[in-house]
Structure formats: structure tokens, C-alpha cells
Amino acid sequence: MKVCTTCNKEVFRDYVEFNCPSCAKDKIIRCDNCRTATRNYSCESCGFSGP
């Protein structure tokens, strides 16, 4: 089960998944709604925050 890092909703399609741009330890998952609204996410490992 994949969950959006920002809103914690389960995602099935229309999402992106990438490694944290700062530490590359955690996967960041972003649903289409959070991406479109440019809501911030943060990495649990290093605390990096991005839009």
C-alpha cells in the first residue's frame, strides 16, 4: 500500500514516487492533488522539506 507523504491518503494512480532529494534514504510519494496544490512534504529521515 502506497500513501501520500503529504496528506497520508492511499494512492493507486496519478502519483509520483522519488527518493528524498537531500538524503535519498526515504521515498517521497505525492498524490496528484498535493502536487497540483503545491503542498509541502517533508522527509522523515533528514527533515528536508519541499513543495
Phi and psi restraints in degrees (value plus and minus 20) as a CYANA .aco file:
   2 LYS   PHI    -126.6   -86.6
   2 LYS   PSI     118.5   158.5
   3 VAL   PHI    -148.8  -108.8
   3 VAL   PSI     116.8   156.8
   4 CYS   PHI     -81.6   -41.6
   4 CYS   PSI     111.2   151.2
   5 THR   PHI     -84.0   -44.0
   5 THR   PSI     -50.5   -10.5
   6 THR   PHI    -104.8   -64.8
   6 THR   PSI     -73.1   -33.1
   7 CYS   PHI    -123.3   -83.3
   7 CYS   PSI     -26.2    13.8
   8 ASN   PHI      44.0    84.0
   8 ASN   PSI       1.3    41.3
   9 LYS   PHI    -111.2   -71.2
   9 LYS   PSI     126.7   166.7
  10 GLU   PHI     -88.1   -48.1
  10 GLU   PSI     116.2   156.2
  11 VAL   PHI    -135.2   -95.2
  11 VAL   PSI     122.9   162.9
  12 PHE   PHI    -141.7  -101.7
  12 PHE   PSI     -54.7   -14.7
  13 ARG   PHI    -173.3  -133.3
  13 ARG   PSI     150.5   190.5
  14 ASP   PHI      35.4    75.4
  14 ASP   PSI      33.3    73.3
  15 TYR   PHI    -160.3  -120.3
  15 TYR   PSI     143.9   183.9
  16 VAL   PHI    -140.8  -100.8
  16 VAL   PSI     132.2   172.2
  17 GLU   PHI    -156.9  -116.9
  17 GLU   PSI     108.9   148.9
  18 PHE   PHI    -172.9  -132.9
  18 PHE   PSI     140.4   180.4
  19 ASN   PHI     -94.2   -54.2
  19 ASN   PSI     131.5   171.5
  20 CYS   PHI     -74.4   -34.4
  20 CYS   PSI     109.4   149.4
  21 PRO   PHI     -87.2   -47.2
  21 PRO   PSI     -37.0     3.0
  22 SER   PHI    -112.6   -72.6
  22 SER   PSI     -72.0   -32.0
  23 CYS   PHI    -132.6   -92.6
  23 CYS   PSI     -37.7     2.3
  24 ALA   PHI      41.9    81.9
  24 ALA   PSI      -4.6    35.4
  25 LYS   PHI    -105.9   -65.9
  25 LYS   PSI     -61.7   -21.7
  26 ASP   PHI    -123.3   -83.3
  26 ASP   PSI     132.2   172.2
  27 LYS   PHI    -108.2   -68.2
  27 LYS   PSI     114.5   154.5
  28 ILE   PHI    -123.8   -83.8
  28 ILE   PSI     106.8   146.8
  29 ILE   PHI    -137.9   -97.9
  29 ILE   PSI     108.3   148.3
  30 ARG   PHI    -146.7  -106.7
  30 ARG   PSI     103.8   143.8
  31 CYS   PHI     -95.9   -55.9
  31 CYS   PSI     143.3   183.3
  32 ASP   PHI     -81.5   -41.5
  32 ASP   PSI     -58.0   -18.0
  33 ASN   PHI     -84.1   -44.1
  33 ASN   PSI     -65.8   -25.8
  34 CYS   PHI     -87.9   -47.9
  34 CYS   PSI     -57.1   -17.1
  35 ARG   PHI     -84.9   -44.9
  35 ARG   PSI     -65.8   -25.8
  36 THR   PHI     -84.1   -44.1
  36 THR   PSI     -58.6   -18.6
  37 ALA   PHI    -104.2   -64.2
  37 ALA   PSI     -19.7    20.3
  38 THR   PHI      29.0    69.0
  38 THR   PSI      25.0    65.0
  39 ARG   PHI     -94.3   -54.3
  39 ARG   PSI     123.4   163.4
  40 ASN   PHI     -93.0   -53.0
  40 ASN   PSI     129.4   169.4
  41 TYR   PHI    -143.5  -103.5
  41 TYR   PSI     142.0   182.0
  42 SER   PHI    -161.0  -121.0
  42 SER   PSI     126.0   166.0
  43 CYS   PHI    -101.4   -61.4
  43 CYS   PSI     111.1   151.1
  44 GLU   PHI     -91.3   -51.3
  44 GLU   PSI     -46.2    -6.2
  45 SER   PHI     -98.4   -58.4
  45 SER   PSI     -68.1   -28.1
  46 CYS   PHI    -135.2   -95.2
  46 CYS   PSI     -31.8     8.2
  47 GLY   PHI      65.6   105.6
  47 GLY   PSI     -17.9    22.1
  48 PHE   PHI     -76.7   -36.7
  48 PHE   PSI     118.5   158.5
  49 SER   PHI    -145.1  -105.1
  49 SER   PSI     119.8   159.8
  50 GLY   PHI    -170.0  -130.0
  50 GLY   PSI     144.7   184.7
